[in-house]
């Protein structure tokens, strides 16, 4: 009979959340882990991402707590020139390989099983089909909850005439010839990246059609840098959010207030967005995206034929010699949360708005520093991934409640104060105590947040 592999924790998935969880467990305890992942390398969905993808936000608060991905390195060139470094796919994958080797495996307490599926107590090789019995003595940890979708691995939800050329965004750099026209399907972060990439390659805007089922809000990237070099712009963004939400009566007014104060943008001010997935773009990128005027707003795409594009709310004539670029994968789907701590199981969900790495690290710290699952769950309310503008106040309320509850546990509170993964506190600590003007701005933001909180609570309960 084959020997059962045992460890304190069995972690399924070595993506961003799984790696952040494992890093905290290894560094703050003597526990052992078995890490099972279907990919050949750690990094989760980054293994399947398109080659020119980058983080939409600075690298310096992404990854695992122990090891900076990049710190204080400016981005040079293009529409993001002068902003903080945003790691590429290849940089992120190399980073996670380094963390796996130098932090996790170097501890001597981590057993890593890449290219394996998890099936009811067995790690099953995707190559040989060998089944290894695996047992967790403390917890099984689900690092796959977010179920991140990318175009290269999802199935098209529309039909395409076989005579036409439709590719996932991953294939763009390897397209064998020039096309007369290009059609980007999808409005999210991936669709924005496809349009920006095409324009950056010199494709004229009048050769690009953009299928935009719903208009979306996105944030000004310059106001989400959380670095000393961009302190003023970052604080402008934080203060703008609190001022806007304090005055808002509806979800739309939240984002219109953000826009009026220079924090948020949209493609066309004559169309009110109904989607918010927390994408960001620099002002120069926003201006570039607005140069595309052939935007189709007729709902989701149903079918592409040689003559027409059939959509939920009508059709448009197809253009000749078009390359169709699929960017319609959901990303992180909106799904109801489950209790994070359940007997022998931990589910790595968001507990901090828009911060998967911080959330997973915080869940690990909760496991370590809090005594009971009742207490752990009380400070680990799932924060549902955003889909619509009304999700903003709901996310903030849950995040703030989780953070507040943690302050009753001194060791946990110290962890939260020290982690580099929480961008605002990390920035505030780096401002010299002697810089009175900057600390005055920080104090103003905190005061505005306290004043806005009652309205955030109200909006979270009434917005649709």
Buried (B, 14 or more C-beta within 10 A) or exposed (E): EEEEBBBBBBBBBBBBBBBBBBBBBBBBBEBBBBBBBBBEBBBBBBBBBBEBBBBBBBBBBBBBBBBBBBEBBBBEEEBBEEBBBBBBBEBBBBBBEEBBEEBBBEBEBBBBBBBBBBEEBBBBBEEEEEBBEBEBEBBBBBBBBBEBBBBBBBEBEBEBBEEBBBBBBBBBEEEEEEBEBBBBBBBBBBBBBBBBBBBEEEBEBEBBBBBBBBBBBBBBBBBBBBBBEBBEBBBBBBBBBBBBBBEBEBBBBBBBBBBBBBBBBBBEEEEEBBBBBBBBBBBBBBEBBBEBEBBBBBBBBBEBBEEEBBBEEEBBEBBEEBBBBBBBBBBBEEEEBEBBBEEEBBBBBBBBBBBBBBBBBBBBBBBBBBEEBEBBBBBBBBBBBBBBBBBBBBBBBBBBBBBEBBEEBEEBBEBBEEBBBBBBBBBBEEBEEEEEEBBEBBEBBBEBBEEBBEBBBEBBEEBE
